[in-house]
C-alpha cells in the first residue's frame, strides 16, 4: 500500500485528469523523453483498462505505434508464472 506521507504529499495531484498540456506525460513524450508507464493488473485505483484509455487520449504522435506494440509482462523474483503487471 501507499505510505501516508507519500499519499499526503501527492494528494493535490491525485486523480486529476491531466492528459495533455504543460507538465503532462504527453508533453514529455512529444519532447522525446523516455517514459515508462507501469500499471498493475490488480490495481483497483487505476486498472489496466483505465491506463490504456488514458494513453489512447494523448495528443502524441507515437500513440498508434504504442497501441499496436507488444506489451512486456513484468515478473517479480523467480516467479515467471504470475505476472505483476505489463
Secondary structure by P-SEA (a helix, b strand, c coil): cccaaaaaaaccccccccccccccaaaaaaaccbbbbbbbcccccccaaaaaaaaaaccccaaaaaaabbbbbbbccccccccccc
